[in-house]
Amino acid sequence: MKKINVGLIGFGTIGAGVARVLLENRQVISDRLGAELKLAGIADLDITSDRGVKLPEDMLLTNDVNALLGNPEIDIIIELIGGYEPARSFVSRALQSRQSVVTANKALLAKHGNELFALARENRVDLYYEASVGGGIPIIKVLREALAGNQINSVCGILNGTCNYILSRMGDEGADFTEVLKKAQELGYAEADPTFDVEGIDTAHKLAILTSLAFATPIAFDKIHVEGISGIKPADFAFAREFGYKIKLLAIAKKRGDCIETRVHPTMIPENHMLAKIDGVFNAVFVNADALGPSLYYGQGAGMMATASAVVADLVDIARNLIDKSMQRIPDLGFQRAAVIDRPYRPMSEIISQYYLRFSAHDKTSVLSRIAGILGENGISIASVIQQGRSHNGDTVAIVMQTHKAKEQDLRNALTEIDQLPVIAAATAVIRMESDL
Ligand code: HSE
């Protein structure tokens, strides 16, 4: 039986999962592939810790990455070290040596994906990346292959399990952000340094990739407006419930005409929308396509075996291309190169949304009319208002409004004015509301 040799760089949790899947599911993989997918070598700085996987005796375990990179015996390199460097150098070297690469590294692709895809094309090898978005959910394959007959109108997703876990618990328990984050860290759901997750950067890395796949445009992480979840208060969940909404950190990519809109921010979505029902560490992507209509892809967005499942699926796809000598059969972003063009991005100031506004006001007469007046002067129409009873811990009260659709810049102008009023005690909290995803 033909053998395809695989070299793994990075023997952490996901790497150990990949080794387990390759070894434990060897038979089903070769039944599907018609060839053996052989784990020929692993490189990691630490080659002594026990990862709970019984590695074959003839397999090379080394802390010298050069034993794998450029080795003509190794057909496919798996990069699982994460981060920008040395991942970028390793992947570049592999591609230049005509080794195909599988990576789970969204940060790397969000920043250097265009250059790495070009290298893969020049060297007629494949660079696959299913595990980079949504962990085990095969969303890359969906956008690149399964929806090839569709124009995509929008892609919206819950792409970060840490944030979804925190928001779900805050919503269920009325708990504070810091308290839930601490619990998530204790349970191993959140990193010791959670900045990339809770500030929306990890979600934006993933959205940059999905946007390019959906709309045939080079990866452009810098075009994404990013806001995280650390400013959301328990009171916002209570008010959201009164309006019939849930709060999620959403990645949103829409195309209107030729113009793309990409943003990551806490979002109120109607509680009967499918995305509102995604709780805990799970991920989901909601795609609106012209022929298929709406569809939802749901599953484990992270974790050892789920992510390994996606990595191994990529290995099988590449191995099939190697056997058929059809590298680059599926274009990196699912579109022929000439069709992948720079497109205009709508500036955030131009987006149209409904808004949830929570004003902290001193409990004085005519506050409500002054706020409403300024909103009206800026063309913002109020859909509903909730005024909380008197505060027991001072003289501030929460006044909460839901607006009709308005332009972001008009809202910003109004809030700049409102937040300067002497009757306003703190900056107004704003959460965008999306009803037509
Ligand atoms: N840290 C991510 C999450 C998983 O919490 O979903 C890797 O992207």
Boltz pocket constraint, residues with backbone or C-beta under 6 A from the ligand:
constraints:
  - pocket:
      binder: B
      contacts: [[A, 132], [A, 159], [A, 160], [A, 161], [A, 162], [A, 163], [A, 189], [A, 197], [A, 202], [A, 281], [A, 301], [A, 302]]
      max_distance: 6.0
